[in-house]
Amino acid sequence: MGQALRPASARARFGRWTISAVLAAAMPVAAQAQTAAPAANGADTVWIMVCSALVLLMCLPGLSLFYGGLVRAKNFLSVMVQVGGIAAVASLLWVVCGYTMAFGPVSHGWLGGFDAAMLAHLAPLRSGTTMPENTFALFQLCFAAITPALMAGAWVDRARFGWVIGFCALWGLVVYAPVAHWIWGGGWMYTRFGTLDFAGGIVVHTTAGVSALVAAWLLGPRTGFPKTLMLPHSPSLTMLGAGLLWVGWFGFNGGSALAGNATATNAILATHTAASAAALLWILVERIHVGKPTSVGFATGAVAGLATVTPAAGFVSPGAAALFGLAATAICFPMIQLVKAKWKVDDSLDVFAVHGVGGMTGSILLAVFIAPALGGTGYATGMTMNSQLLGQAVGVGVTALWSAVATLVLAWGLARVLPMRATEDEEREGLDITAHGERAWEMD
């Protein structure tokens, strides 16, 4: 019996040794697999999906109503169709090649590689985030859609629809995608100069604002400008649009934290604070200068404050954001008069003065108010206030120059193929009926 038990005992010992050896060998492999492919955070992923919807809400219908209420009734529908058409073409091009140009996994300093064209081969987890890459791409798509749509306010009442769509399609690839890569995609502006832009003061508002000014100058003024008063046909719609922009901006800036965390909350607090301060100061200035605080003034001031705090929302304290809002009104309000009265450029809905100047102002102020002593998050390793000021100035200056030159070339070149401006008769009749064969409102 003893001899019979020994072989059985040996086999048992061998079996236990084999199982232990297999488990020991498998454990490092499992650990390596977990390290190589960590799971996305569900809460952060859902937060960014919600923020994507909020950013699209800003564009459709927020921006459409904000701009639409400011134009004459005969052009209301044309503005809404232009904003919608721009968002649609920008979204399609973002999927095809815009995303990979801005955020491709391989950076060439000036552009991303084309590994992610057609949004193929996206990673289960976007590097540096806690979300799948397709969620990140969706969020950035909404930014790419609203940015060229901002420019529509500069050419309302007179630009042809075909030229608008063609120009904005080219602009998204030549201006927006490269600038996004320079700062957000690991490009030269961030790596060499440390340029910061939390949610788009440079990438969104500087590019769109400067390009809008150039496009308005190329188009020439509306018939009757500046002598004929071209009053908003529906300030109530403009207020509604501004409200949607204000709420949607919580996703614009809060989502730029790329996680549902304290930075996102701080960005939303800063956003709301700046908008509130700017709107109140704007109507106070109106009360002093024109005798009454207007609804259009309140809406315009709020948007100026939102644009100005955007580059810094996640880097500065809510208290500092109030100063950003006050600066927005102090600088953007007189800039409207400068552009139209002194420069004689008919930037119809003040895209440059509000968005462009606001975004540039906030981008420079960021370098000061990011300081820990002022409640900011602090400078990156090796950066000081002076070096950050240099980085912000380079970001604003180069982006403004690139936007202006590229817009001049694209807009003029495309006009050789697609006429840029409606005829005088079409302008007089209104673009709703002449461009789209419809009217927004029944007219007696």
C-alpha positions in Angstrom: 0.0 0.0 0.0 2.9 2.3 0.8 4.5 1.7 -2.5 1.2 2.2 -4.2 0.8 5.6 -2.5 4.2 7.0 -3.4 3.5 7.3 -7.1 0.1 9.0 -6.4 1.7 11.4 -4.0 4.4 12.3 -6.5 1.8 12.9 -9.2 -0.1 15.2 -6.8 3.0 17.2 -6.0 3.8 17.5 -9.7 0.3 18.7 -10.5 0.5 21.4 -7.7 3.9 22.5 -9.0 2.6 22.7 -12.6 -0.4 24.8 -11.6 1.7 27.2 -9.5 4.2 27.6 -12.3 1.5 28.4 -14.8 -0.1 31.0 -12.5 3.2 32.6 -11.7 4.0 32.8 -15.4 0.6 34.3 -16.2 0.6 36.9 -13.5 3.2 39.3 -15.1 1.4 38.9 -18.5 -1.9 39.9 -16.9 -0.2 42.8 -15.1 1.4 44.0 -18.4 -2.0 43.8 -20.1 -3.6 45.9 -17.4 -0.8 48.5 -17.6 -0.9 48.7 -21.4 -4.7 49.1 -21.7 -6.3 50.7 -18.7 -10.0 51.1 -18.8 -11.7 54.4 -19.6 -13.4 56.2 -16.7 -17.2 56.0 -17.3 -18.1 59.2 -15.4 -15.5 61.3 -17.3 -16.6 59.8 -20.6 -20.3 60.6 -20.0 -19.4 64.1 -18.8 -17.5 64.9 -22.1 -20.4 63.4 -24.1 -22.8 65.8 -22.3 -20.4 68.7 -22.9 -20.3 67.8 -26.6 -24.0 68.2 -26.7 -23.8 71.6 -24.9 -21.2 72.9 -27.4 -23.4 71.9 -30.3 -26.3 73.6 -28.5 -24.2 76.8 -28.6 -24.1 76.6 -32.4 -27.4 75.0 -33.2 -29.6 76.9 -32.1 -27.7 79.3 -29.8 -25.5 81.1 -32.3 -28.2 81.0 -35.0 -30.7 82.8 -32.8 -28.2 85.2 -31.4 -27.1 86.3 -34.9 -30.5 85.9 -36.5 -32.1 88.3 -34.1 -29.5 91.0 -34.8 -30.1 91.1 -38.6 -33.0 92.5 -40.5 -36.1 90.3 -40.9 -35.4 89.7 -44.6 -32.1 87.9 -43.8 -33.0 85.9 -40.6 -33.4 82.6 -42.4 -30.2 83.0 -44.4 -28.2 83.4 -41.2 -29.7 80.2 -39.8 -29.0 78.2 -42.9 -25.4 79.6 -43.1 -24.7 78.6 -39.5 -26.2 75.2 -40.0 -24.4 74.6 -43.3 -21.0 75.7 -41.9 -21.4 73.4 -38.9 -22.3 70.4 -41.2 -19.4 70.8 -43.6 -17.0 71.4 -40.8 -18.2 68.3 -39.0 -17.8 66.1 -42.1 -14.3 67.4 -42.8 -13.3 66.8 -39.2 -14.2 63.2 -39.6 -12.4 62.8 -42.9 -9.1 64.5 -42.0 -9.5 67.5 -39.7 -9.1 65.5 -36.5 -6.0 63.7 -37.5 -4.4 67.0 -38.8 -5.0 68.5 -35.4 -4.7 65.6 -33.0 -3.0 62.8 -35.0 -1.0 60.5 -32.8 2.3 61.5 -34.5 3.1 65.2 -34.3 5.3 66.9 -36.9 5.3 70.2 -35.0 3.1 71.9 -37.5 0.5 69.2 -38.2 -0.5 65.8 -36.8 0.1 62.6 -38.8 -2.7 61.1 -40.9 -3.0 57.8 -38.9 -6.5 58.7 -37.7 -8.0 59.8 -41.0 -11.7 59.0 -41.3 -11.5 58.5 -37.5 -10.1 55.1 -38.1 -7.7 53.3 -35.7 -8.7 55.4 -32.7 -7.3 54.2 -29.4 -9.4 52.6 -26.7 -8.1 55.4 -24.4 -6.9 58.8 -25.6 -3.4 59.4 -24.4 -3.3 61.8 -21.4 -7.1 61.4 -20.7 -9.4 59.0 -19.0 -11.8 58.6 -22.0 -11.9 56.7 -25.3 -10.4 58.5 -28.2 -13.7 58.6 -30.1 -15.2 60.6 -27.2 -12.4 63.0 -27.3 -12.7 63.3 -31.1 -16.5 64.0 -30.7 -15.8 66.8 -28.3 -13.2 68.4 -30.5 -15.6 68.0 -33.5 -18.1 70.3 -31.9 -15.3 73.0 -31.4 -14.4 72.6 -35.1 -18.0 73.1 -36.1 -18.8 76.3 -34.1 -15.5 78.1 -34.8 -16.0 78.9 -38.5 -19.7 79.5 -37.8 -18.7 82.4 -35.5 -17.4 84.2 -38.7 -20.9 84.3 -40.2 -21.8 87.3 -38.2 -19.2 89.4 -40.1 -20.8 89.0 -43.6 -24.5 88.7 -42.9 -26.9 90.5 -45.4 -24.5 90.2 -48.3 -22.4 87.1 -48.7 -23.4 84.3 -51.1 -24.3 81.0 -49.6 -22.0 78.9 -51.9 -19.0 81.0 -51.2 -19.7 80.9 -47.5 -19.7 77.1 -47.4 -16.7 76.7 -49.7 -14.6 79.3 -47.8 -15.4 77.8 -44.3 -14.6 74.3 -45.5 -11.2 75.4 -46.7 -10.7 77.6 -43.6 -11.2 74.7 -41.2 -8.4 72.7 -42.8 -6.0 75.6 -43.5 -6.5 77.7 -40.4 -8.3 75.9 -37.6 -6.8 72.5 -37.7 -3.1 73.6 -37.8 -3.6 76.2 -35.0 -5.4 73.5 -32.9 -2.4 71.3 -33.4 0.2 74.0 -32.5 -1.3 74.5 -29.1 -3.5 71.5 -28.2 -2.1 68.7 -30.3 1.5 68.8 -29.0 2.7 71.2 -31.7 5.5 73.8 -31.8 3.7 76.7 -30.0 3.1 74.6 -26.9 6.3 72.7 -26.8 8.7 75.6 -27.6 7.0 78.6 -26.0 4.6 77.0 -23.5 1.6 78.8 -25.0 -1.6 78.0 -23.0 -5.2 78.1 -24.1 -7.6 76.3 -21.8 -10.7 76.3 -24.1 -10.1 78.3 -27.2 -9.2 82.0 -26.7 -6.5 81.6 -29.4 -7.6 78.5 -31.2 -11.3 79.5 -31.5 -11.8 83.2 -30.9 -8.6 84.7 -32.3 -8.7 82.7 -35.5 -12.4 83.3 -36.1 -12.3 87.0 -35.1 -9.3 88.0 -37.2 -10.5 86.0 -40.2 -14.0 87.6 -39.9 -12.5 91.1 -40.0 -10.5 90.3 -43.1 -13.5 88.7 -44.8 -15.7 91.7 -44.0 -13.1 94.0 -45.4 -12.9 92.0 -48.7 -16.6 91.9 -49.1 -17.1 95.6 -48.6 -19.8 97.2 -46.5 -23.5 96.6 -46.8 -25.5 99.0 -49.0 -26.1 102.1 -46.9 -23.4 101.5 -44.4 -22.6 103.5 -42.2 -25.4 106.1 -42.7 -28.4 103.8 -42.8 -29.5 102.4 -39.4 -29.7 98.6 -39.7 -31.4 97.8 -36.4 -31.9 94.2 -35.0 -35.3 92.9 -36.1 -35.8 90.8 -32.9 -33.8 91.6 -29.8 -35.9 88.9 -28.0 -34.4 86.2 -30.2 -31.0 87.6 -29.6 -31.5 87.4 -25.9 -32.7 83.8 -26.3 -29.7 83.0 -28.3 -27.4 84.6 -25.8 -29.0 82.5 -23.1 -28.3 79.3 -25.0 -24.7 80.4 -25.6 -24.3 81.2 -21.9 -25.5 77.8 -20.8 -23.7 75.9 -23.6 -20.5 77.6 -22.7 -20.5 75.6 -19.4 -19.8 72.6 -21.7 -17.4 74.5 -23.8 -15.2 75.5 -20.9 -16.1 72.9 -18.3 -15.6 70.1 -20.8 -12.1 71.4 -21.7 -10.9 70.0 -18.3 -11.4 66.6 -20.1 -12.7 65.1 -16.9 -15.5 65.6 -14.4 -13.3 67.1 -11.7 -12.5 70.2 -9.7 -10.9 71.9 -12.7 -14.2 71.5 -14.6 -16.2 73.1 -11.8 -13.7 75.9 -11.5 -13.9 76.6 -15.2 -17.7 76.7 -15.0 -17.6 79.1 -12.0 -15.1 81.3 -13.8 -17.2 81.3 -17.0 -20.4 82.3 -15.2 -18.6 85.0 -13.2 -17.0 86.6 -16.2 -20.2 86.7 -18.2 -22.1 88.2 -15.3 -19.5 91.0 -14.7 -19.2 91.8 -18.4 -23.0 91.9 -19.0 -23.6 94.2 -16.1 -20.8 96.6 -16.9 -21.8 96.7 -20.6 -25.3 97.9 -19.8 -23.9 100.4 -17.3 -21.7 101.9 -20.0 -24.7 101.9 -22.3 -26.8 103.7 -19.7 -24.1 106.4 -19.5 -23.5 106.7 -23.3 -26.9 106.2 -24.9 -29.3 106.7 -22.0 -30.7 103.2 -21.6 -29.5 99.7 -20.9 -30.5 97.5 -23.8 -31.2 93.8 -24.1 -28.8 93.6 -27.1 -26.1 95.3 -24.9 -26.7 92.8 -22.1 -26.4 89.9 -24.6 -23.3 91.3 -26.3 -21.6 92.0 -23.0 -22.2 88.5 -21.8 -20.8 87.0 -24.9 -17.7 89.3 -24.7 -17.1 88.1 -21.1 -17.5 84.5 -22.1 -15.0 84.8 -25.0 -12.5 86.7 -22.8 -12.4 84.2 -20.0 -12.4 81.1 -22.3 -8.5 80.8 -22.6 -8.1 81.0 -18.8 -11.2 79.5 -17.3 -9.5 76.4 -15.9 -6.3 78.3 -14.8 -7.6 81.3 -12.8 -9.8 81.7 -9.8 -13.5 82.7 -10.1 -12.6 86.0 -8.4 -10.0 86.8 -11.1 -12.6 85.8 -13.7 -14.7 88.8 -12.7 -11.8 91.0 -13.7 -11.7 89.2 -17.1 -15.3 90.1 -17.5 -14.7 93.8 -16.7 -11.8 93.9 -19.0 -14.0 92.4 -21.8 -16.4 95.3 -21.6 -13.7 97.9 -21.1 -11.8 96.8 -24.3 -14.5 95.3 -26.5 -17.1 98.1 -26.2 -14.8 100.8 -27.7 -13.4 98.4 -30.2 -16.8 98.1 -31.9 -16.8 101.8 -32.5 -13.1 101.8 -33.7 -13.7 99.1 -36.3 -16.9 100.6 -37.7 -16.3 104.4 -37.3 -12.6 104.7 -37.7 -11.5 101.7 -39.8 -14.8 101.8 -41.8 -15.0 98.0 -41.9 -18.5 96.6 -41.8 -18.0 93.7 -39.5 -21.8 93.5 -39.3 -22.3 91.7 -35.9 -18.9 92.7 -34.4 -17.3 89.3 -34.5 -13.7 90.7 -34.4 -14.5 93.3 -31.6 -16.3 90.8 -29.4 -14.8 87.4 -30.1 -11.4 88.2 -31.6 -10.4 91.0 -29.2 -12.0 89.3 -26.3 -10.1 86.0 -26.9 -6.8 87.9 -27.4 -7.3 89.9 -24.3 -8.0 86.9 -22.1 -5.1 85.0 -23.6 -2.7 87.8 -22.5 -4.3 88.2 -19.0 -3.9 84.5 -18.4 -0.2 84.9 -18.1 -0.7 87.2 -15.1 -3.7 85.7 -13.3 -2.4 82.1 -13.5 0.1 83.1 -10.8 -0.5 81.2 -7.5 -0.4 84.5 -5.5 -3.5 85.6 -7.5 -5.4 82.4 -7.0 -4.2 80.7 -10.2 -3.1 77.2 -10.7 0.6 78.2 -11.1 3.1 78.1 -13.9 4.5 75.0 -15.5 8.1 73.9 -14.5 10.6 76.4 -15.9 8.0 79.0 -16.7 7.7 82.5 -15.1 5.2 85.3 -15.6 7.6 86.9 -18.1 8.1 83.7 -20.1 4.4 83.0 -20.0 3.7 86.4 -21.3 6.1 85.8 -24.1 4.4 82.4 -24.9 0.9 84.0 -24.9 2.1 86.9 -27.1 3.6 84.5 -29.6 0.4 82.5 -29.6 -1.8 85.5 -30.2 0.5 87.3 -32.7 1.4 84.3 -34.9 -2.2 83.0 -34.9 -3.6 86.4 -35.8 -1.1 86.8 -38.6 -1.6 83.3 -40.0 -5.4 83.7 -39.8 -5.3 87.0 -41.6 -3.0 85.9 -44.4 -4.7 82.5 -45.0 -8.1 84.2 -45.0 -7.0 86.8 -47.5 -5.7 84.1 -49.9 -8.5 81.6 -49.4 -11.4 84.2 -49.6 -9.9 86.0 -52.6 -8.9 82.8 -54.4 -12.3 81.1 -54.0 -14.1 84.3 -55.2 -12.4 83.7 -58.6 -14.6 80.5 -58.8 -17.6 81.2 -56.6 -18.8 84.8 -56.4 -18.4 86.2 -52.9 -21.1 88.9 -52.7 -24.7 89.1 -53.6 -25.9 91.7 -56.1 -27.3 95.0 -55.0 -30.8 93.9 -56.0 -30.4 90.6 -54.1 -29.2 92.5 -51.1 -32.1 94.9 -51.2 -34.7 92.1 -51.6 -33.0 90.0 -48.8 -31.1 86.8 -48.9 -33.9 84.7 -47.4 -35.9 84.9 -50.7 -33.1 85.4 -53.2 -30.7 82.7 -51.9 -33.2 80.2 -50.4 -36.6 80.9 -51.9 -38.2 81.2 -48.5 -39.1 83.8 -45.9 -38.6 83.4 -42.2 -41.7 85.5 -41.5 -44.8 86.3 -43.4 -44.7 90.0 -44.4 -47.8 92.1 -45.2 
